[in-house]
Amino acid sequence: MKPEYTFQKYPSTRQVVYSNKGIVCTSSHIAAQVGADIMRKGGNAIDAAIATAAALTVAEPVANGIGSDAFALVWVKDQLHGLNASGPAPMTISVEEVKKRGYEKMPADGWLPVTVPGAPGAWAALSERFGRLPFEQLIEPAIRIAREGYPLHTTTAILWKRGHERFSKCQGDEFQAWFDTFTPGGVIPGAGDVWKSEDHAVTLEKIAATKAESFYRGELADIIDEASRAQGGYLRKEDLAAFYPEWVEPISTNYKGYDVCEIPPNGHGITALMALNIFENFESKSRDDVDTMHKLIESMKLAFEDAKEYVTDPRYMKVTSSQMLNKDYAKKRAALIGDEAILPKPGQPDCGGTVYLCAADNEGNMISYIQSNYQGFGSGIVVPGTGIALQNRGNNFYLDPSHPNCVEGGKKSYHTIIPGFLMKDGKAVGPFGVMGGFMQPQGHVQVITNTIDFGLNPQDALDAPRWMWVGGKDVEVEMNFPAAIAQELKARGHNIIVRPESITFGRGQIIWRMDNGVLCAGTESRCDGSAVVV
């Protein structure tokens, strides 16, 4: 008889992990080990991240896949580089096409929300610019895991079941390949069950052999195009062929002497930076002080309203990132915060299922990397015979032509995945990230304030009970959130909702470099991950 190991009866704690050679942190034990092994074989932190990212498409397909997007912040030779590998909407899609299908808002399932995947391109671009080992060697562990199989871990098994429940409600033959791939023989794999995918392995082999060219301008692109046409999709091989990852200049704000860095829009990392700018105008007392917690939540709400109003493909934005990060504008937003919870509205700054990983090596290289299919398994579309699960990032588009984030062919949507990086006095402190859709900037703000304002170590900064603003005056909190603080927040007008589980509150990783050069890491206790040392 198979024992049920899905839930733990008693609380468990994790300790900070140290290393003077290298560390890889992510939400899957198997994938983290892959990255550490690559470093042991002579690879650097960037090589390790690529190998880990490829392995995660197999080890945690509930949150990402070959059809994902990806962003990265890379610290090499005392300089921070940004990579935006998010793809645009297909050229043939439009508001009219979506409404012609009977939708009044962008759907989450099927071909309509599918955008050009950027993850394979990200792997190749990172390897080309900063990698040391051959690209094929980096993808080989993922191929092996896909071919030989592995036992599902707890959180992955829980989310796998939820994916099955979601797509069981979807109508259409285009979803059949998802069931063929992820419920082989009609069986939903559970914790401890072994899952494998030969289709996935073969596709990764083609990506490895061509440095991802097959995916965008070769055999795999033709296969994707054929499936899209046959099933009524809009994605075409011309869309794939036109895509290349974009190297971008990171954006940052100085928060109490530290530079907090993010990828610029179309990502919404700017939301976290705006919230920190607003919160900096208040005195931050103890983390368990209700006034501190109230003002932190209110700062986050105001920043989010601005992000939802303005963030999209930067070619279509009505304001600039520098305007949104203006400190004087933050003061004006801070002035709106009183003792009671407010219903936030956007200001006018122009007046003045995701996986995250981080890695660091003993040469000083560091990387903050994130890739995602967006909602769980993404769109529910798996390209038949390939194992390629396509993201549903287009679900974030609007159908209002007056909104800057309105759907349009060739346009990138508002994007929720955000890697973070912390610096001080021009030197790297290290990478950090918290995955989980619209929880991500909220997780970033909580991790950074836990670290800078409240002096918590990386593991404590991740383990501390979290809150999540979900709209209006609604704030969800974890079950271990201090009851007294929750009651006081409620008295201030917040509608506090206690959630019975923690999966939706994000899953993060941190690596800080200490003054003596030793790496100090924390890994998320809300998921199956590990911090593996070299």
Protein Blocks (a to p, Z undefined) as FASTA:
>chain_A
ZZdfkbcfbdcdddddddfkbccddfbfklmmmmmmmmmnopafklmmmmmmmmmmmmmm
mlgcfkbccdddddeehiacddddbdcddfkbcfklmmmnopabdcfedjklpccdfklm
mmmmmmmmmmmbdfklmmmmmmmmmmnopaddfklmmmmmmmmmmmmmpgcjklmmmmmm
mmgghiacdehiacddfklmmmmmmmmmnnomlmmmmmklmmmmmmmmmnopabdfklmm
mpccdddddddddeehiacdddddfbfklmmmmmmmmmmmpccddfklmklmmmmmmmmm
mmmmmmmmmgccfklpcbdfklmmpmklmmmmmmmpcfbdcddddddfklmmpcdddddd
feopacdddddehjanbnopacehklpacdfklmmpcfbfkbmkbccehiacddfbdcdd
ddeehiafbdcddeeijlmmmmmmmmmmmmmmnopafklmmmpccdddebhjbccddfkl
cfklmmmmmmnopacdddfbfklnopaddddddfkopacddddfkbmbdcddZZ
